[in-house]
Amino acid sequence: MEVEMAKSKTMMRTLFLLVLAALSAVVPAALAGNENPGVLPAGSHPHGHSYGEWGAAWWQWALGIPAADNPLLDGDPLAEQANCPVVFLAGNFGGTSTRSVTVKPGTTLYVPYLNFLVWSPNDLAYGEAIATYLGLDPGQLSDEELLRLAANFWLDDAAATITLEVDGVSVQNPTQYRADTPAFTIVDDDLLEDFGIPVEPDNIAVAAGYAVMLTPLTPGDHLIHFASAIDPPDVPGFEQPPFELEVTYAVTVAPGAPSPCDN
């Protein structure tokens, strides 16, 4: 058993060193071809930005909306949208949500179905514990590297179960759309303030997540459904509870619909 655990930790240490070197977690198979025609490839740059860059923009948007209106809490799905022609959809903080949204033709939908955010200084101790667990020296890693290590350790592919359907058609290999964000600063933290979570002005944030960018849907009614569950690995001093969500969006594509493009 001890030999098996040592081998497992060695493999994990190697994996996360590669993640830190690449600063991205995109599965190479995603670059070989697009097995999901309605989804923009993981290695693409929709509207001039990578999947990871869109992930950072999504977090900036989601964290900046007060709890009363926040789409993560089943608030207005178009609240503070400002990335025309991209419209962000949202998961939740666990549990089941059913929502509806109406968008204009030509809208690109960004759909995150499991993601995880960490920032300094709040989550540095978690990153340090993971580094120590993996046999790394936390003192040799920058704050960004510790955060990136933490985000990718929590979002363990082997511990996740994910389904994503668009109009009843399953998206194949949904974990291929995994990406790290570049490091960014949380500037607008209205949501975190509402939960009493402090954010220092000079923070550094990093997120890892699974998300797709859908090609524009045809006019009419559509259904987007995703369900994700994960039992993150534990490290000494940081027990991570299982997390599960299920979200269904009824999407109507209609000319003249409200749009961020009108703002």
Residue pairs with C-beta under 8 A, 6 or more apart in sequence:
9 133
9 134
9 135
10 135
12 134
13 134
13 135
13 136
16 130
16 134
16 136
16 149
16 152
16 153
17 136
19 25
19 148
19 149
19 152
19 180
20 141
20 145
20 148
20 149
23 148
23 180
23 182
24 52
24 179
24 180
25 152
25 178
25 179
25 180
25 208
26 42
26 43
26 51
26 176
26 178
26 179
27 42
27 173
27 175
27 176
27 178
29 173
29 176
30 41
30 42
30 43
30 173
30 176
30 177
31 41
31 42
31 43
34 41
35 172
35 173
36 171
36 172
36 212
37 215
38 166
38 169
38 214
38 215
39 171
39 177
39 212
39 213
39 214
39 215
40 46
40 108
40 212
40 213
40 214
40 215
42 51
42 176
42 177
42 178
42 179
44 50
44 51
44 213
46 54
46 86
46 108
46 213
47 85
47 86
47 108
49 57
50 179
51 177
51 179
51 211
51 213
52 179
52 180
52 181
52 182
53 181
53 182
54 86
54 110
54 211
54 213
55 112
55 115
55 179
55 180
55 181
55 207
55 209
55 211
56 181
56 182
56 184
56 207
57 83
58 88
58 110
58 112
58 115
58 211
59 115
59 117
59 181
59 184
59 186
59 205
59 207
60 184
60 186
60 187
60 188
61 80
61 81
61 82
61 83
61 88
62 70
62 71
62 72
62 88
62 90
62 191
63 186
63 188
63 189
63 190
63 191
63 192
64 80
64 187
64 188
64 189
64 190
64 191
65 71
65 75
65 79
65 80
65 190
65 191
66 190
66 191
66 194
67 73
67 75
67 191
67 194
67 195
68 75
69 75
69 76
69 79
69 80
70 79
70 191
71 77
71 79
71 88
71 89
71 90
71 99
72 90
72 91
72 92
72 93
72 191
73 92
73 93
74 92
74 97
74 99
77 89
77 90
77 99
77 100
77 101
77 249
78 87
78 101
78 258
78 260
81 87
81 88
81 260
82 260
82 263
83 260
84 259
84 260
84 261
84 263
85 104
85 106
85 107
85 108
85 261
86 107
86 108
86 109
86 110
86 213
87 101
87 103
87 107
87 108
87 109
87 110
87 259
87 260
88 110
88 112
89 101
89 109
89 110
89 111
89 112
89 224
89 247
89 249
90 112
90 247
91 97
91 112
91 113
91 114
91 115
91 226
91 228
91 245
91 247
92 245
92 247
93 245
94 243
94 244
94 245
95 244
95 245
95 246
96 245
96 246
96 247
97 245
97 246
97 247
97 248
98 247
98 248
98 250
99 247
99 248
99 249
99 250
100 249
100 250
100 251
100 252
101 249
101 250
101 251
101 252
102 251
102 252
102 253
102 254
102 257
102 258
103 109
103 251
103 252
103 253
103 254
103 257
103 259
104 253
104 254
104 255
104 256
104 257
104 259
104 261
105 216
105 218
105 219
105 253
105 254
105 255
106 216
107 216
107 217
107 253
107 259
108 213
108 214
108 215
108 216
109 213
109 214
109 217
109 224
109 251
110 211
110 212
110 213
110 214
111 164
111 211
111 212
111 213
111 214
111 224
111 226
112 209
112 210
112 211
113 162
113 164
113 174
113 210
113 211
113 212
113 226
113 228
113 247
114 155
114 160
114 162
114 209
114 210
114 228
114 230
114 245
115 155
115 207
115 208
115 209
115 210
115 211
116 151
116 154
116 155
116 207
116 208
116 209
117 151
117 205
117 206
117 207
118 126
118 127
118 147
118 150
118 151
118 154
118 205
118 206
118 207
119 147
119 186
119 199
119 203
119 204
119 205
119 206
120 143
120 147
120 200
120 203
120 204
120 205
121 200
121 203
122 197
122 198
122 199
122 203
123 147
123 150
124 143
124 146
124 147
126 150
126 235
126 238
127 138
127 141
127 145
127 146
127 147
127 149
127 150
128 138
128 146
129 235
129 236
129 237
129 238
130 146
130 149
130 150
130 153
130 235
130 238
131 137
131 138
131 141
131 146
131 149
132 138
132 235
133 235
133 236
134 149
136 149
138 146
141 149
143 204
144 183
144 204
144 206
147 183
147 204
147 205
147 206
148 180
148 183
148 206
148 208
150 206
151 180
151 206
151 207
151 208
152 180
152 208
153 232
153 233
153 235
154 208
154 232
154 233
154 240
155 178
155 208
155 209
155 210
155 230
155 232
156 230
156 232
156 233
157 175
157 178
159 230
159 231
159 232
159 233
160 175
160 210
160 228
160 229
160 230
161 228
161 229
161 230
162 174
162 175
162 210
162 226
162 227
162 228
162 229
163 170
163 174
163 225
163 226
163 227
163 228
164 170
164 171
164 174
164 212
164 225
164 226
165 171
165 223
165 224
165 225
165 226
166 214
166 222
166 223
166 224
167 222
167 223
168 223
171 212
174 210
174 212
175 210
177 210
177 211
177 212
178 208
178 209
178 210
179 208
179 209
179 211
180 206
180 207
180 208
181 205
181 206
181 207
181 208
181 209
183 204
183 205
183 206
184 204
184 205
184 206
185 202
185 203
185 204
185 205
186 192
186 199
186 203
186 205
189 197
189 199
192 198
192 199
193 199
210 228
214 224
216 253
217 251
217 253
218 253
219 253
219 254
219 255
220 252
220 253
221 250
221 251
221 252
221 253
222 250
222 251
222 252
222 253
223 248
223 249
223 250
223 251
224 248
224 249
224 251
225 246
225 247
225 248
225 249
226 246
226 247
227 244
227 245
227 246
227 247
228 243
228 244
228 245
228 246
229 242
229 243
229 244
229 245
230 242
230 243
230 244
231 242
232 240
232 242
232 243
233 240
234 240
